[in-house]
Amino acid sequence: MNQTPSGARRSAARLLTVDQTAEQLQLSTKSVRRLIDSGDLVAHRIGRCIRVADDDLRAFLNARRR
C-alpha cells in the first residue's frame, strides 16, 4: 500500500455542474456549453454528466484577465 505523509495529501478538486459554472460566470448554460465545446473551458465527462473543476474555471478566468 502506498501512503503519503499527512502534510502531502491532496484535496479532491471541487467539481461544478454546468449550471453552477454558468452562475459563477454570470452566463447562460448555453454559453458555458459553447465554451466547453470550443475547448476554451476544460470540462470532464463523468458518465453522462459534464463537470468543470474549480481549478480549471480559475485558470480560464486568469487567462482572460486584462
PQR file with spaces between the fields and no chain letter, atoms N, CA, C, O and H, PARSE charges and radii, in Angstrom:
ATOM       1  N    MET     1       0.843   -1.172    0.000 -0.4000 1.5000
ATOM       2  CA   MET     1       0.000    0.000    0.000 -0.0000 2.0000
ATOM       3  C    MET     1       0.890    1.237    0.000  0.5500 1.7000
ATOM       4  O    MET     1       1.871    1.305    0.741 -0.5500 1.4000
ATOM       5  N    ASN     2       0.555    2.184   -0.809 -0.4000 1.5000
ATOM       6  CA   ASN     2       1.331    3.409   -0.936 -0.0000 2.0000
ATOM       7  C    ASN     2       0.700    4.504   -0.087  0.5500 1.7000
ATOM       8  O    ASN     2      -0.445    4.890   -0.321 -0.5500 1.4000
ATOM       9  H    ASN     2      -0.242    2.129   -1.411  0.4000 1.0000
ATOM      10  N    GLN     3       1.433    5.000    0.886 -0.4000 1.5000
ATOM      11  CA   GLN     3       0.900    6.037    1.759 -0.0000 2.0000
ATOM      12  C    GLN     3       1.689    7.319    1.581  0.5500 1.7000
ATOM      13  O    GLN     3       2.897    7.293    1.348 -0.5500 1.4000
ATOM      14  H    GLN     3       2.364    4.686    1.075  0.4000 1.0000
ATOM      15  N    THR     4       0.998    8.434    1.694 -0.4000 1.5000
ATOM      16  CA   THR     4       1.660    9.727    1.625 -0.0000 2.0000
ATOM      17  C    THR     4       1.668   10.343    3.001  0.5500 1.7000
ATOM      18  O    THR     4       0.754   10.108    3.792 -0.5500 1.4000
ATOM      19  H    THR     4       0.016    8.455    1.884  0.4000 1.0000
ATOM      20  N    PRO     5       2.692   11.132    3.303 -0.5600 1.5000
ATOM      21  CA   PRO     5       2.696   11.823    4.598  0.2800 2.0000
ATOM      22  C    PRO     5       1.467   12.708    4.724  0.5500 1.7000
ATOM      23  O    PRO     5       0.981   13.244    3.728 -0.5500 1.4000
ATOM      24  N    SER     6       0.965   12.862    5.936 -0.4000 1.5000
ATOM      25  CA   SER     6      -0.286   13.605    6.131 -0.0000 2.0000
ATOM      26  C    SER     6      -0.211   15.029    5.594  0.5500 1.7000
ATOM      27  O    SER     6      -1.229   15.571    5.164 -0.5500 1.4000
ATOM      28  H    SER     6       1.360   12.427    6.745  0.4000 1.0000
ATOM      29  N    GLY     7       0.951   15.641    5.608 -0.4000 1.5000
ATOM      30  CA   GLY     7       1.093   17.006    5.080 -0.0000 2.0000
ATOM      31  C    GLY     7       1.071   17.063    3.567  0.5500 1.7000
ATOM      32  O    GLY     7       0.859   18.132    2.995 -0.5500 1.4000
ATOM      33  H    GLY     7       1.778   15.201    5.957  0.4000 1.0000
ATOM      34  N    ALA     8       1.285   15.933    2.906 -0.4000 1.5000
ATOM      35  CA   ALA     8       1.370   15.915    1.450 -0.0000 2.0000
ATOM      36  C    ALA     8       0.076   15.466    0.791  0.5500 1.7000
ATOM      37  O    ALA     8       0.036   15.311   -0.430 -0.5500 1.4000
ATOM      38  H    ALA     8       1.457   15.065    3.371  0.4000 1.0000
ATOM      39  N    ARG     9      -0.958   15.257    1.545 -0.4000 1.5000
ATOM      40  CA   ARG     9      -2.234   14.825    0.962 -0.0000 2.0000
ATOM      41  C    ARG     9      -2.823   15.927    0.111  0.5500 1.7000
ATOM      42  O    ARG     9      -2.790   17.106    0.463 -0.5500 1.4000
ATOM      43  H    ARG     9      -0.926   15.383    2.536  0.4000 1.0000
ATOM      44  N    ARG    10      -3.358   15.510   -1.014 -0.4000 1.5000
ATOM      45  CA   ARG    10      -4.014   16.477   -1.889 -0.0000 2.0000
ATOM      46  C    ARG    10      -5.510   16.383   -1.682  0.5500 1.7000
ATOM      47  O    ARG    10      -6.064   15.292   -1.543 -0.5500 1.4000
ATOM      48  H    ARG    10      -3.385   14.552   -1.300  0.4000 1.0000
ATOM      49  N    SER    11      -6.156   17.531   -1.662 -0.4000 1.5000
ATOM      50  CA   SER    11      -7.605   17.519   -1.537 -0.0000 2.0000
ATOM      51  C    SER    11      -8.215   17.301   -2.916  0.5500 1.7000
ATOM      52  O    SER    11      -7.641   17.695   -3.931 -0.5500 1.4000
ATOM      53  H    SER    11      -5.706   18.417   -1.774  0.4000 1.0000
ATOM      54  N    ALA    12      -9.356   16.684   -2.940 -0.4000 1.5000
ATOM      55  CA   ALA    12     -10.047   16.436   -4.199 -0.0000 2.0000
ATOM      56  C    ALA    12     -10.522   17.760   -4.782  0.5500 1.7000
ATOM      57  O    ALA    12     -10.978   18.649   -4.063 -0.5500 1.4000
ATOM      58  H    ALA    12      -9.822   16.363   -2.115  0.4000 1.0000
ATOM      59  N    ALA    13     -10.407   17.867   -6.088 -0.4000 1.5000
ATOM      60  CA   ALA    13     -10.855   19.077   -6.759 -0.0000 2.0000
ATOM      61  C    ALA    13     -12.373   19.180   -6.656  0.5500 1.7000
ATOM      62  O    ALA    13     -13.082   18.180   -6.771 -0.5500 1.4000
ATOM      63  H    ALA    13     -10.038   17.145   -6.672  0.4000 1.0000
ATOM      64  N    ARG    14     -12.853   20.371   -6.444 -0.4000 1.5000
ATOM      65  CA   ARG    14     -14.298   20.596   -6.406 -0.0000 2.0000
ATOM      66  C    ARG    14     -14.792   20.618   -7.849  0.5500 1.7000
ATOM      67  O    ARG    14     -14.258   21.349   -8.683 -0.5500 1.4000
ATOM      68  H    ARG    14     -12.278   21.183   -6.350  0.4000 1.0000
ATOM      69  N    LEU    15     -15.796   19.826   -8.134 -0.4000 1.5000
ATOM      70  CA   LEU    15     -16.355   19.751   -9.482 -0.0000 2.0000
ATOM      71  C    LEU    15     -17.685   20.475   -9.519  0.5500 1.7000
ATOM      72  O    LEU    15     -18.554   20.258   -8.675 -0.5500 1.4000
ATOM      73  H    LEU    15     -16.229   19.232   -7.456  0.4000 1.0000
ATOM      74  N    LEU    16     -17.827   21.336  -10.509 -0.4000 1.5000
ATOM      75  CA   LEU    16     -19.039   22.143  -10.665 -0.0000 2.0000
ATOM      76  C    LEU    16     -19.862   21.616  -11.829  0.5500 1.7000
ATOM      77  O    LEU    16     -19.312   21.138  -12.821 -0.5500 1.4000
ATOM      78  H    LEU    16     -17.121   21.512  -11.194  0.4000 1.0000
ATOM      79  N    THR    17     -21.171   21.704  -11.706 -0.4000 1.5000
ATOM      80  CA   THR    17     -22.054   21.379  -12.820 -0.0000 2.0000
ATOM      81  C    THR    17     -22.024   22.530  -13.823  0.5500 1.7000
ATOM      82  O    THR    17     -21.479   23.598  -13.542 -0.5500 1.4000
ATOM      83  H    THR    17     -21.617   22.092  -10.900  0.4000 1.0000
ATOM      84  N    VAL    18     -22.608   22.305  -14.975 -0.4000 1.5000
ATOM      85  CA   VAL    18     -22.700   23.380  -15.978 -0.0000 2.0000
ATOM      86  C    VAL    18     -23.529   24.530  -15.408  0.5500 1.7000
ATOM      87  O    VAL    18     -23.196   25.696  -15.619 -0.5500 1.4000
ATOM      88  H    VAL    18     -23.051   21.438  -15.203  0.4000 1.0000
ATOM      89  N    ASP    19     -24.602   24.212  -14.690 -0.4000 1.5000
ATOM      90  CA   ASP    19     -25.434   25.257  -14.079 -0.0000 2.0000
ATOM      91  C    ASP    19     -24.641   26.084  -13.070  0.5500 1.7000
ATOM      92  O    ASP    19     -24.726   27.312  -13.067 -0.5500 1.4000
ATOM      93  H    ASP    19     -24.872   23.264  -14.519  0.4000 1.0000
ATOM      94  N    GLN    20     -23.873   25.414  -12.218 -0.4000 1.5000
ATOM      95  CA   GLN    20     -23.073   26.125  -11.222 -0.0000 2.0000
ATOM      96  C    GLN    20     -21.995   26.981  -11.877  0.5500 1.7000
ATOM      97  O    GLN    20     -21.717   28.093  -11.428 -0.5500 1.4000
ATOM      98  H    GLN    20     -23.804   24.416  -12.221  0.4000 1.0000
ATOM      99  N    THR    21     -21.389   26.454  -12.944 -0.4000 1.5000
ATOM     100  CA   THR    21     -20.366   27.196  -13.673 -0.0000 2.0000
ATOM     101  C    THR    21     -20.982   28.435  -14.318  0.5500 1.7000
ATOM     102  O    THR    21     -20.394   29.516  -14.278 -0.5500 1.4000
ATOM     103  H    THR    21     -21.615   25.551  -13.308  0.4000 1.0000
ATOM     104  N    ALA    22     -22.158   28.280  -14.909 -0.4000 1.5000
ATOM     105  CA   ALA    22     -22.849   29.407  -15.530 -0.0000 2.0000
ATOM     106  C    ALA    22     -23.168   30.478  -14.496  0.5500 1.7000
ATOM     107  O    ALA    22     -23.030   31.671  -14.764 -0.5500 1.4000
ATOM     108  H    ALA    22     -22.636   27.402  -14.941  0.4000 1.0000
ATOM     109  N    GLU    23     -23.588   30.052  -13.331 -0.4000 1.5000
ATOM     110  CA   GLU    23     -23.901   31.003  -12.268 -0.0000 2.0000
ATOM     111  C    GLU    23     -22.647   31.766  -11.835  0.5500 1.7000
ATOM     112  O    GLU    23     -22.694   32.980  -11.636 -0.5500 1.4000
ATOM     113  H    GLU    23     -23.700   29.083  -13.113  0.4000 1.0000
ATOM     114  N    GLN    24     -21.539   31.060  -11.693 -0.4000 1.5000
ATOM     115  CA   GLN    24     -20.277   31.701  -11.292 -0.0000 2.0000
ATOM     116  C    GLN    24     -19.817   32.724  -12.336  0.5500 1.7000
ATOM     117  O    GLN    24     -19.312   33.792  -11.989 -0.5500 1.4000
ATOM     118  H    GLN    24     -21.501   30.074  -11.856  0.4000 1.0000
ATOM     119  N    LEU    25     -19.996   32.385  -13.616 -0.4000 1.5000
ATOM     120  CA   LEU    25     -19.551   33.270  -14.696 -0.0000 2.0000
ATOM     121  C    LEU    25     -20.608   34.294  -15.090  0.5500 1.7000
ATOM     122  O    LEU    25     -20.346   35.182  -15.901 -0.5500 1.4000
ATOM     123  H    LEU    25     -20.406   31.518  -13.898  0.4000 1.0000
ATOM     124  N    GLN    26     -21.787   34.174  -14.523 -0.4000 1.5000
ATOM     125  CA   GLN    26     -22.925   35.023  -14.874 -0.0000 2.0000
ATOM     126  C    GLN    26     -23.210   34.955  -16.376  0.5500 1.7000
ATOM     127  O    GLN    26     -23.371   35.967  -17.057 -0.5500 1.4000
ATOM     128  H    GLN    26     -22.000   33.453  -13.864  0.4000 1.0000
ATOM     129  N    LEU    27     -23.264   33.710  -16.855 -0.4000 1.5000
ATOM     130  CA   LEU    27     -23.574   33.415  -18.249 -0.0000 2.0000
ATOM     131  C    LEU    27     -24.716   32.413  -18.288  0.5500 1.7000
ATOM     132  O    LEU    27     -25.101   31.852  -17.262 -0.5500 1.4000
ATOM     133  H    LEU    27     -23.133   32.887  -16.301  0.4000 1.0000
ATOM     134  N    SER    28     -25.246   32.197  -19.468 -0.4000 1.5000
ATOM     135  CA   SER    28     -26.254   31.156  -19.630 -0.0000 2.0000
ATOM     136  C    SER    28     -25.555   29.800  -19.718  0.5500 1.7000
ATOM     137  O    SER    28     -24.365   29.718  -20.019 -0.5500 1.4000
ATOM     138  H    SER    28     -24.933   32.653  -20.301  0.4000 1.0000
ATOM     139  N    THR    29     -26.312   28.748  -19.452 -0.4000 1.5000
ATOM     140  CA   THR    29     -25.736   27.409  -19.567 -0.0000 2.0000
ATOM     141  C    THR    29     -25.348   27.116  -21.021  0.5500 1.7000
ATOM     142  O    THR    29     -24.394   26.383  -21.281 -0.5500 1.4000
ATOM     143  H    THR    29     -27.279   28.815  -19.207  0.4000 1.0000
ATOM     144  N    LYS    30     -26.083   27.685  -21.944 -0.4000 1.5000
ATOM     145  CA   LYS    30     -25.766   27.506  -23.362 -0.0000 2.0000
ATOM     146  C    LYS    30     -24.401   28.106  -23.699  0.5500 1.7000
ATOM     147  O    LYS    30     -23.635   27.523  -24.467 -0.5500 1.4000
ATOM     148  H    LYS    30     -26.858   28.281  -21.732  0.4000 1.0000
ATOM     149  N    SER    31     -24.100   29.265  -23.126 -0.4000 1.5000
ATOM     150  CA   SER    31     -22.799   29.903  -23.350 -0.0000 2.0000
ATOM     151  C    SER    31     -21.674   29.074  -22.745  0.5500 1.7000
ATOM     152  O    SER    31     -20.601   28.954  -23.337 -0.5500 1.4000
ATOM     153  H    SER    31     -24.722   29.738  -22.502  0.4000 1.0000
ATOM     154  N    VAL    32     -21.912   28.505  -21.573 -0.4000 1.5000
ATOM     155  CA   VAL    32     -20.896   27.663  -20.937 -0.0000 2.0000
ATOM     156  C    VAL    32     -20.651   26.424  -21.791  0.5500 1.7000
ATOM     157  O    VAL    32     -19.503   26.019  -21.977 -0.5500 1.4000
ATOM     158  H    VAL    32     -22.783   28.602  -21.091  0.4000 1.0000
ATOM     159  N    ARG    33     -21.704   25.825  -22.305 -0.4000 1.5000
ATOM     160  CA   ARG    33     -21.543   24.650  -23.172 -0.0000 2.0000
ATOM     161  C    ARG    33     -20.779   25.001  -24.442  0.5500 1.7000
ATOM     162  O    ARG    33     -19.995   24.190  -24.936 -0.5500 1.4000
ATOM     163  H    ARG    33     -22.636   26.154  -22.154  0.4000 1.0000
ATOM     164  N    ARG    34     -20.995   26.186  -24.968 -0.4000 1.5000
ATOM     165  CA   ARG    34     -20.226   26.633  -26.153 -0.0000 2.0000
ATOM     166  C    ARG    34     -18.747   26.766  -25.823  0.5500 1.7000
ATOM     167  O    ARG    34     -17.894   26.377  -26.621 -0.5500 1.4000
ATOM     168  H    ARG    34     -21.631   26.845  -24.566  0.4000 1.0000
ATOM     169  N    LEU    35     -18.435   27.320  -24.635 -0.4000 1.5000
ATOM     170  CA   LEU    35     -17.037   27.447  -24.213 -0.0000 2.0000
ATOM     171  C    LEU    35     -16.386   26.072  -24.065  0.5500 1.7000
ATOM     172  O    LEU    35     -15.222   25.889  -24.421 -0.5500 1.4000
ATOM     173  H    LEU    35     -19.128   27.635  -23.986  0.4000 1.0000
ATOM     174  N    ILE    36     -17.135   25.119  -23.545 -0.4000 1.5000
ATOM     175  CA   ILE    36     -16.628   23.754  -23.384 -0.0000 2.0000
ATOM     176  C    ILE    36     -16.417   23.112  -24.754  0.5500 1.7000
ATOM     177  O    ILE    36     -15.371   22.515  -25.007 -0.5500 1.4000
ATOM     178  H    ILE    36     -18.080   25.267  -23.256  0.4000 1.0000
ATOM     179  N    ASP    37     -17.413   23.235  -25.639 -0.4000 1.5000
ATOM     180  CA   ASP    37     -17.322   22.635  -26.980 -0.0000 2.0000
ATOM     181  C    ASP    37     -16.170   23.216  -27.795  0.5500 1.7000
ATOM     182  O    ASP    37     -15.546   22.506  -28.584 -0.5500 1.4000
ATOM     183  H    ASP    37     -18.262   23.720  -25.433  0.4000 1.0000
ATOM     184  N    SER    38     -15.886   24.506  -27.607 -0.4000 1.5000
ATOM     185  CA   SER    38     -14.797   25.144  -28.352 -0.0000 2.0000
ATOM     186  C    SER    38     -13.428   24.812  -27.771  0.5500 1.7000
ATOM     187  O    SER    38     -12.403   25.067  -28.403 -0.5500 1.4000
ATOM     188  H    SER    38     -16.393   25.083  -26.967  0.4000 1.0000
ATOM     189  N    GLY    39     -13.411   24.240  -26.560 -0.4000 1.5000
ATOM     190  CA   GLY    39     -12.138   23.906  -25.927 -0.0000 2.0000
ATOM     191  C    GLY    39     -11.563   25.029  -25.092  0.5500 1.7000
ATOM     192  O    GLY    39     -10.481   24.883  -24.523 -0.5500 1.4000
ATOM     193  H    GLY    39     -14.243   24.032  -26.047  0.4000 1.0000
ATOM     194  N    ASP    40     -12.269   26.153  -25.006 -0.4000 1.5000
ATOM     195  CA   ASP    40     -11.789   27.280  -24.207 -0.0000 2.0000
ATOM     196  C    ASP    40     -11.886   27.002  -22.714  0.5500 1.7000
ATOM     197  O    ASP    40     -11.075   27.502  -21.934 -0.5500 1.4000
ATOM     198  H    ASP    40     -13.147   26.271  -25.468  0.4000 1.0000
ATOM     199  N    LEU    41     -12.862   26.213  -22.317 -0.4000 1.5000
ATOM     200  CA   LEU    41     -13.063   25.852  -20.917 -0.0000 2.0000
ATOM     201  C    LEU    41     -12.954   24.333  -20.795  0.5500 1.7000
ATOM     202  O    LEU    41     -13.702   23.591  -21.433 -0.5500 1.4000
ATOM     203  H    LEU    41     -13.520   25.806  -22.950  0.4000 1.0000
ATOM     204  N    VAL    42     -12.021   23.888  -19.974 -0.4000 1.5000
ATOM     205  CA   VAL    42     -11.797   22.454  -19.801 -0.0000 2.0000
ATOM     206  C    VAL    42     -12.924   21.864  -18.957  0.5500 1.7000
ATOM     207  O    VAL    42     -13.289   22.405  -17.913 -0.5500 1.4000
ATOM     208  H    VAL    42     -11.414   24.491  -19.455  0.4000 1.0000
ATOM     209  N    ALA    43     -13.461   20.751  -19.430 -0.4000 1.5000
ATOM     210  CA   ALA    43     -14.526   20.065  -18.702 -0.0000 2.0000
ATOM     211  C    ALA    43     -14.233   18.577  -18.691  0.5500 1.7000
ATOM     212  O    ALA    43     -13.468   18.078  -19.516 -0.5500 1.4000
ATOM     213  H    ALA    43     -13.164   20.312  -20.277  0.4000 1.0000
ATOM     214  N    HIS    44     -14.838   17.883  -17.763 -0.4000 1.5000
ATOM     215  CA   HIS    44     -14.635   16.448  -17.609 -0.0000 2.0000
ATOM     216  C    HIS    44     -15.990   15.759  -17.703  0.5500 1.7000
ATOM     217  O    HIS    44     -16.971   16.197  -17.103 -0.5500 1.4000
ATOM     218  H    HIS    44     -15.459   18.289  -17.093  0.4000 1.0000
ATOM     219  N    ARG    45     -16.022   14.681  -18.464 -0.4000 1.5000
ATOM     220  CA   ARG    45     -17.245   13.895  -18.581 -0.0000 2.0000
ATOM     221  C    ARG    45     -17.139   12.731  -17.611  0.5500 1.7000
ATOM     222  O    ARG    45     -16.212   11.924  -17.681 -0.5500 1.4000
ATOM     223  H    ARG    45     -15.224   14.326  -18.951  0.4000 1.0000
ATOM     224  N    ILE    46     -18.094   12.659  -16.716 -0.4000 1.5000
ATOM     225  CA   ILE    46     -18.164   11.566  -15.756 -0.0000 2.0000
ATOM     226  C    ILE    46     -19.500   10.879  -16.003  0.5500 1.7000
ATOM     227  O    ILE    46     -20.555   11.370  -15.600 -0.5500 1.4000
ATOM     228  H    ILE    46     -18.847   13.314  -16.659  0.4000 1.0000
ATOM     229  N    GLY    47     -19.433    9.741  -16.670 -0.4000 1.5000
ATOM     230  CA   GLY    47     -20.662    9.093  -17.117 -0.0000 2.0000
ATOM     231  C    GLY    47     -21.325    9.991  -18.149  0.5500 1.7000
ATOM     232  O    GLY    47     -20.712   10.342  -19.157 -0.5500 1.4000
ATOM     233  H    GLY    47     -18.576    9.343  -16.997  0.4000 1.0000
ATOM     234  N    ARG    48     -22.561   10.360  -17.902 -0.4000 1.5000
ATOM     235  CA   ARG    48     -23.267   11.262  -18.814 -0.0000 2.0000
ATOM     236  C    ARG    48     -23.232   12.701  -18.338  0.5500 1.7000
ATOM     237  O    ARG    48     -23.809   13.582  -18.975 -0.5500 1.4000
ATOM     238  H    ARG    48     -23.059   10.075  -17.083  0.4000 1.0000
ATOM     239  N    CYS    49     -22.567   12.945  -17.234 -0.4000 1.5000
ATOM     240  CA   CYS    49     -22.515   14.285  -16.640 -0.0000 2.0000
ATOM     241  C    CYS    49     -21.266   15.036  -17.096  0.5500 1.7000
ATOM     242  O    CYS    49     -20.216   14.440  -17.337 -0.5500 1.4000
ATOM     243  H    CYS    49     -22.098   12.230  -16.716  0.4000 1.0000
ATOM     244  N    ILE    50     -21.402   16.337  -17.208 -0.4000 1.5000
ATOM     245  CA   ILE    50     -20.275   17.204  -17.529 -0.0000 2.0000
ATOM     246  C    ILE    50     -19.974   18.017  -16.287  0.5500 1.7000
ATOM     247  O    ILE    50     -20.865   18.625  -15.693 -0.5500 1.4000
ATOM     248  H    ILE    50     -22.255   16.821  -17.012  0.4000 1.0000
ATOM     249  N    ARG    51     -18.691   18.021  -15.897 -0.4000 1.5000
ATOM     250  CA   ARG    51     -18.273   18.757  -14.711 -0.0000 2.0000
ATOM     251  C    ARG    51     -17.068   19.621  -15.046  0.5500 1.7000
ATOM     252  O    ARG    51     -16.231   19.244  -15.866 -0.5500 1.4000
ATOM     253  H    ARG    51     -17.967   17.528  -16.379  0.4000 1.0000
ATOM     254  N    VAL    52     -16.986   20.773  -14.412 -0.4000 1.5000
ATOM     255  CA   VAL    52     -15.860   21.686  -14.571 -0.0000 2.0000
ATOM     256  C    VAL    52     -15.155   21.769  -13.226  0.5500 1.7000
ATOM     257  O    VAL    52     -15.771   22.112  -12.217 -0.5500 1.4000
ATOM     258  H    VAL    52     -17.667   21.079  -13.746  0.4000 1.0000
ATOM     259  N    ALA    53     -13.876   21.456  -13.213 -0.4000 1.5000
ATOM     260  CA   ALA    53     -13.103   21.533  -11.974 -0.0000 2.0000
ATOM     261  C    ALA    53     -12.921   23.004  -11.599  0.5500 1.7000
ATOM     262  O    ALA    53     -12.727   23.861  -12.460 -0.5500 1.4000
ATOM     263  H    ALA    53     -13.376   21.177  -14.032  0.4000 1.0000
ATOM     264  N    ASP    54     -12.986   23.268  -10.322 -0.4000 1.5000
ATOM     265  CA   ASP    54     -12.812   24.626   -9.805 -0.0000 2.0000
ATOM     266  C    ASP    54     -11.480   25.215  -10.271  0.5500 1.7000
ATOM     267  O    ASP    54     -11.410   26.394  -10.616 -0.5500 1.4000
ATOM     268  H    ASP    54     -13.143   22.571   -9.623  0.4000 1.0000
ATOM     269  N    ASP    55     -10.427   24.400  -10.282 -0.4000 1.5000
ATOM     270  CA   ASP    55      -9.108   24.859  -10.736 -0.0000 2.0000
ATOM     271  C    ASP    55      -9.128   25.233  -12.215  0.5500 1.7000
ATOM     272  O    ASP    55      -8.490   26.207  -12.615 -0.5500 1.4000
ATOM     273  H    ASP    55     -10.484   23.442  -10.001  0.4000 1.0000
ATOM     274  N    ASP    56      -9.857   24.466  -13.034 -0.4000 1.5000
ATOM     275  CA   ASP    56      -9.960   24.767  -14.467 -0.0000 2.0000
ATOM     276  C    ASP    56     -10.741   26.053  -14.701  0.5500 1.7000
ATOM     277  O    ASP    56     -10.415   26.823  -15.605 -0.5500 1.4000
ATOM     278  H    ASP    56     -10.376   23.675  -12.709  0.4000 1.0000
ATOM     279  N    LEU    57     -11.759   26.286  -13.898 -0.4000 1.5000
ATOM     280  CA   LEU    57     -12.521   27.532  -14.007 -0.0000 2.0000
ATOM     281  C    LEU    57     -11.638   28.714  -13.634  0.5500 1.7000
ATOM     282  O    LEU    57     -11.666   29.751  -14.298 -0.5500 1.4000
ATOM     283  H    LEU    57     -12.023   25.661  -13.164  0.4000 1.0000
ATOM     284  N    ARG    58     -10.854   28.558  -12.570 -0.4000 1.5000
ATOM     285  CA   ARG    58      -9.938   29.622  -12.149 -0.0000 2.0000
ATOM     286  C    ARG    58      -8.899   29.912  -13.238  0.5500 1.7000
ATOM     287  O    ARG    58      -8.586   31.073  -13.501 -0.5500 1.4000
ATOM     288  H    ARG    58     -10.831   27.716  -12.031  0.4000 1.0000
ATOM     289  N    ALA    59      -8.369   28.870  -13.867 -0.4000 1.5000
ATOM     290  CA   ALA    59      -7.389   29.031  -14.952 -0.0000 2.0000
ATOM     291  C    ALA    59      -8.019   29.748  -16.144  0.5500 1.7000
ATOM     292  O    ALA    59      -7.393   30.608  -16.763 -0.5500 1.4000
ATOM     293  H    ALA    59      -8.624   27.926  -13.653  0.4000 1.0000
ATOM     294  N    PHE    60      -9.257   29.387  -16.456 -0.4000 1.5000
ATOM     295  CA   PHE    60      -9.993   30.039  -17.541 -0.0000 2.0000
ATOM     296  C    PHE    60     -10.123   31.536  -17.285  0.5500 1.7000
ATOM     297  O    PHE    60      -9.885   32.354  -18.174 -0.5500 1.4000
ATOM     298  H    PHE    60      -9.765   28.688  -15.953  0.4000 1.0000
ATOM     299  N    LEU    61     -10.505   31.882  -16.053 -0.4000 1.5000
ATOM     300  CA   LEU    61     -10.670   33.291  -15.698 -0.0000 2.0000
ATOM     301  C    LEU    61      -9.339   34.039  -15.705  0.5500 1.7000
ATOM     302  O    LEU    61      -9.265   35.173  -16.179 -0.5500 1.4000
ATOM     303  H    LEU    61     -10.698   31.217  -15.331  0.4000 1.0000
ATOM     304  N    ASN    62      -8.296   33.411  -15.183 -0.4000 1.5000
ATOM     305  CA   ASN    62      -6.970   34.054  -15.149 -0.0000 2.0000
ATOM     306  C    ASN    62      -6.424   34.306  -16.549  0.5500 1.7000
ATOM     307  O    ASN    62      -5.742   35.304  -16.780 -0.5500 1.4000
ATOM     308  H    ASN    62      -8.357   32.490  -14.798  0.4000 1.0000
ATOM     309  N    ALA    63      -6.720   33.411  -17.479 -0.4000 1.5000
ATOM     310  CA   ALA    63      -6.233   33.560  -18.857 -0.0000 2.0000
ATOM     311  C    ALA    63      -6.936   34.723  -19.579  0.5500 1.7000
ATOM     312  O    ALA    63      -6.425   35.232  -20.576 -0.5500 1.4000
ATOM     313  H    ALA    63      -7.275   32.600  -17.291  0.4000 1.0000
ATOM     314  N    ARG    64      -8.081   35.131  -19.085 -0.4000 1.5000
ATOM     315  CA   ARG    64      -8.847   36.178  -19.756 -0.0000 2.0000
ATOM     316  C    ARG    64      -8.802   37.518  -19.039  0.5500 1.7000
ATOM     317  O    ARG    64      -9.484   38.462  -19.439 -0.5500 1.4000
ATOM     318  H    ARG    64      -8.496   34.718  -18.275  0.4000 1.0000
ATOM     319  N    ARG    65      -8.008   37.606  -17.990 -0.4000 1.5000
ATOM     320  CA   ARG    65      -7.880   38.891  -17.274 -0.0000 2.0000
ATOM     321  C    ARG    65      -7.045   39.841  -18.088  0.5500 1.7000
ATOM     322  O    ARG    65      -6.130   39.439  -18.806 -0.5500 1.4000
ATOM     323  H    ARG    65      -7.454   36.839  -17.665  0.4000 1.0000
ATOM     324  N    ARG    66      -7.372   41.108  -17.964 -0.4000 1.5000
ATOM     325  CA   ARG    66      -6.607   42.130  -18.691 -0.0000 2.0000
ATOM     326  C    ARG    66      -5.639   42.784  -17.781  0.5500 1.7000
ATOM     327  O    ARG    66      -4.900   43.674  -18.203 -0.5500 1.4000
ATOM     328  H    ARG    66      -8.116   41.435  -17.381  0.4000 1.0000
